[in-house]
Amino acid sequence: MLNQQYNITHRTDSYIEPLLKRVLEMDVPGLCRGSIQVQSISSSCGKARGDRFKLCIPYAKQTLNWNVFFDSQCPEMGPDFIFNDDTFLMDMNIDTLSIKVPSLAKWNLNDRNALLNVLMELLACYKEHQIQLLQKQDRLKLEYSMLIDSSQIAPGDVEIILLPFASKPTEAKFLITLLVDLSQLQNYGFELENETAMLLITFSGPNWNRIQTHLHISKFLQPIINSFVQRFKSRRLFVSTLISLQPGATIEYDSLDYSHVSVLLNDEDFHFVVHFFLPSGYPQDIPEIELQSIYHMTKERSPFMRKFDVPYAKEWKPLELIKKICAFIKKDCVKNFKRNSIENCS
């Protein structure tokens, strides 16, 4: 891709080349975080290297096609633009444009970021333009107000576009950055960078009453979430299986993460609690058990408890695993545990 961009920039006039190269190096600072692409390079005066081109800019999961026109015979002059949305900047006067797009009003050919700055300022204007169009649609205006008035969504977290351009819109798209707490995934052993999750809401139909939603998550995050969900389902299946095998014996269990469950068992009229702890990596990681006496206290006035390593193979299904653990407790654990609890506690 980098070589392709260099080939494209080398086809432009020498004074435009560094300006365009800088644009292609940067990702758009909006929600889509994609790169700008360049197409259709041509020359205004028949030269081999062009001074006008089309830019494809990602915005709200759409593509904005902006034609950029330089005059290679007057390099000190800034670029002109033609937008694929004819309503954009249609009514803006020169004074307002100078305020909104200062990098164009004070064009500096020697600034390598000159074109990039103009594009970013125009993109901010375009977002404002779409919000203004939104105000003409009562239902969409209400939806946007409710969204922004919420405590978790800021204006910078939303991109809006009404389609088609230059006509009565029949479709409106809201792209929203979701405030997802990824710290829990890090707690489960996943290394995360700047991963994103976005929700695209499309309104259409009479009075905008037809609504479609689509969740977008980064490619790196997708397998992590799938793995997280599978581990969660495995823990939940373990807990539900244990509860069904020991009806009436369940004392408590974690109904959010399914990370532990406690049951009351007995052996020859000696009752004891078994705490099952499921690690976040189950079934890859080994569960743990801890026995607790309901009769005996330590000197520190806490229940007498002991942990035990359990037989385990990750290919065992929950039913088989639980049966093996229960048999292990009865055969190898409970008698020693009962004796130790009597000897060590009052």
KAVENUR-V236332 format. One record per residue. SS is DSSP state (H for helix, E for strand, L for the rest). OMEGA is omega in whole degrees, 0 to 359 (NA if undefined). D_FIRST is the distance of its C-alpha to the first C-alpha in whole Angstrom. Layout:
ss=<SS & SS>
omega=<OMEGA & OMEGA>
d_first=<D_FIRST & D_FIRST>
This chain:
ss=<L & H & H & H & H & H & H & H & H & H & L & E & L & H & H & H & H & H & H & H & H & H & H & H & H & L & E & L & L & L & L & L & L & L & E & L & E & E & E & E & E & E & L & L & L & L & L & L & L & E & L & E & E & E & E & E & E & E & E & L & L & E & E & E & E & E & E & E & E & L & L & L & L & L & L & L & L & L & L & E & E & E & E & L & L & L & L & L & L & L & L & L & L & H & H & H & H & H & H & H & L & H & H & H & H & L & L & L & L & L & L & L & L & H & H & H & H & H & H & H & H & H & H & H & H & H & H & H & H & H & H & H & H & H & L & L & L & H & H & H & H & H & H & H & H & H & H & H & H & L & L & L & L & L & H & H & H & E & E & E & E & E & E & L & L & L & L & L & L & L & E & E & E & E & E & E & E & L & L & L & L & L & H & H & H & H & H & L & L & L & L & L & L & L & L & L & E & E & E & E & E & E & E & E & L & H & H & H & L & E & E & E & E & E & E & E & E & L & H & H & H & H & H & H & H & H & H & H & H & H & H & H & H & H & H & H & H & H & H & H & H & H & H & H & H & L & L & L & L & E & E & E & E & L & L & L & L & L & L & E & E & E & E & E & E & E & E & L & L & E & E & E & E & E & E & E & E & L & L & L & L & L & L & L & L & L & L & E & E & E & E & E & E & E & E & E & E & L & L & L & L & L & E & E & E & E & E & E & L & L & L & L & L & L & L & L & L & H & H & H & H & H & H & H & H & H & H & H & H & H & H & H & H & H & H & H & H & H & H & H & H & H & H & H & L & L>
omega=<181 & 178 & 179 & 179 & 178 & 178 & 180 & 181 & 179 & 178 & 179 & 179 & 189 & 181 & 178 & 186 & 181 & 179 & 181 & 179 & 179 & 178 & 183 & 179 & 190 & 170 & 176 & 183 & 178 & 184 & 184 & 177 & 178 & 180 & 177 & 178 & 180 & 180 & 167 & 177 & 179 & 182 & 179 & 184 & 174 & 179 & 180 & 181 & 191 & 176 & 175 & 186 & 177 & 176 & 176 & 189 & 179 & 179 & 177 & 181 & 173 & 177 & 174 & 179 & 182 & 176 & 183 & 183 & 169 & 173 & 185 & 178 & 177 & 187 & 181 & 179 & 178 & 183 & 167 & 183 & 165 & 185 & 177 & 173 & 185 & 180 & 183 & 179 & 184 & 184 & 184 & 179 & 187 & 180 & 178 & 179 & 180 & 179 & 183 & 183 & 184 & 181 & 176 & 179 & 180 & 184 & 180 & 184 & 184 & 178 & 182 & 181 & 188 & 181 & 179 & 180 & 179 & 181 & 180 & 178 & 176 & 179 & 176 & 176 & 181 & 178 & 177 & 179 & 180 & 178 & 177 & 176 & 181 & 184 & 180 & 182 & 188 & 182 & 180 & 177 & 178 & 180 & 181 & 180 & 179 & 181 & 183 & 180 & 178 & 187 & 187 & 183 & 176 & 178 & 179 & 180 & 187 & 169 & 186 & 174 & 177 & 185 & 354 & 180 & 170 & 176 & 178 & 186 & 176 & 183 & 177 & 181 & 174 & 174 & 189 & 172 & 181 & 177 & 183 & 177 & 182 & 182 & 179 & 178 & 177 & 177 & 180 & 173 & 179 & 176 & 184 & 173 & 180 & 182 & 186 & 171 & 182 & 178 & 177 & 179 & 180 & 177 & 176 & 177 & 179 & 180 & 176 & 185 & 176 & 188 & 175 & 180 & 178 & 181 & 177 & 174 & 184 & 184 & 180 & 184 & 185 & 180 & 179 & 180 & 178 & 178 & 178 & 180 & 180 & 178 & 178 & 180 & 179 & 178 & 180 & 179 & 178 & 183 & 181 & 178 & 179 & 180 & 180 & 179 & 180 & 184 & 179 & 183 & 184 & 177 & 178 & 173 & 179 & 183 & 178 & 182 & 182 & 182 & 177 & 176 & 181 & 180 & 178 & 180 & 176 & 177 & 181 & 178 & 172 & 183 & 181 & 179 & 174 & 176 & 176 & 179 & 181 & 180 & 181 & 182 & 178 & 13 & 177 & 181 & 189 & 174 & 177 & 175 & 176 & 179 & 181 & 177 & 176 & 182 & 196 & 178 & 176 & 177 & 179 & 178 & 174 & 182 & 177 & 185 & 176 & 177 & 180 & 171 & 185 & 172 & 186 & 168 & 188 & 179 & 178 & 174 & 183 & 180 & 180 & 181 & 182 & 179 & 179 & 179 & 180 & 178 & 178 & 179 & 183 & 185 & 192 & 189 & 196 & 181 & 177 & 180 & 179 & 181 & 180 & 181 & 179 & 183 & 188 & 186 & 175 & NA>
d_first=<0 & 4 & 5 & 5 & 6 & 9 & 10 & 11 & 12 & 14 & 16 & 17 & 21 & 21 & 22 & 20 & 17 & 17 & 18 & 15 & 13 & 14 & 14 & 10 & 11 & 13 & 14 & 17 & 20 & 21 & 22 & 19 & 16 & 13 & 11 & 12 & 10 & 12 & 14 & 17 & 17 & 21 & 24 & 27 & 29 & 28 & 26 & 23 & 21 & 21 & 22 & 21 & 18 & 18 & 16 & 15 & 16 & 17 & 21 & 23 & 21 & 21 & 19 & 20 & 20 & 21 & 22 & 22 & 24 & 25 & 28 & 27 & 31 & 31 & 28 & 30 & 30 & 28 & 26 & 27 & 26 & 26 & 26 & 26 & 28 & 31 & 33 & 31 & 33 & 35 & 38 & 37 & 39 & 38 & 39 & 38 & 34 & 35 & 36 & 33 & 30 & 32 & 28 & 29 & 33 & 32 & 29 & 29 & 26 & 26 & 25 & 21 & 21 & 23 & 21 & 19 & 23 & 24 & 21 & 22 & 26 & 26 & 24 & 27 & 29 & 28 & 28 & 32 & 32 & 32 & 34 & 37 & 36 & 37 & 40 & 42 & 41 & 44 & 42 & 39 & 40 & 42 & 40 & 37 & 40 & 41 & 38 & 38 & 41 & 40 & 40 & 37 & 35 & 34 & 33 & 29 & 29 & 29 & 27 & 29 & 29 & 31 & 31 & 31 & 31 & 34 & 36 & 38 & 36 & 36 & 33 & 32 & 30 & 30 & 27 & 28 & 27 & 30 & 31 & 31 & 33 & 31 & 33 & 35 & 32 & 32 & 36 & 35 & 33 & 29 & 27 & 25 & 23 & 22 & 22 & 23 & 25 & 26 & 28 & 28 & 31 & 32 & 35 & 37 & 40 & 43 & 44 & 40 & 42 & 39 & 37 & 34 & 32 & 29 & 27 & 24 & 23 & 20 & 19 & 20 & 23 & 24 & 25 & 27 & 29 & 30 & 31 & 33 & 35 & 36 & 37 & 39 & 40 & 42 & 44 & 45 & 46 & 48 & 50 & 51 & 52 & 54 & 56 & 57 & 58 & 60 & 61 & 63 & 62 & 59 & 60 & 56 & 52 & 49 & 48 & 45 & 43 & 46 & 46 & 49 & 53 & 56 & 59 & 63 & 64 & 68 & 69 & 73 & 73 & 71 & 68 & 65 & 62 & 59 & 55 & 52 & 49 & 46 & 43 & 39 & 38 & 41 & 41 & 39 & 41 & 45 & 47 & 50 & 54 & 56 & 60 & 62 & 66 & 67 & 71 & 70 & 69 & 68 & 70 & 67 & 68 & 65 & 65 & 65 & 61 & 60 & 56 & 56 & 53 & 53 & 53 & 49 & 47 & 43 & 44 & 47 & 47 & 49 & 52 & 52 & 51 & 54 & 57 & 56 & 56 & 59 & 61 & 59 & 61 & 64 & 65 & 63 & 63 & 65 & 69 & 67 & 66 & 69 & 71 & 69 & 69 & 73 & 73 & 71 & 72 & 74>
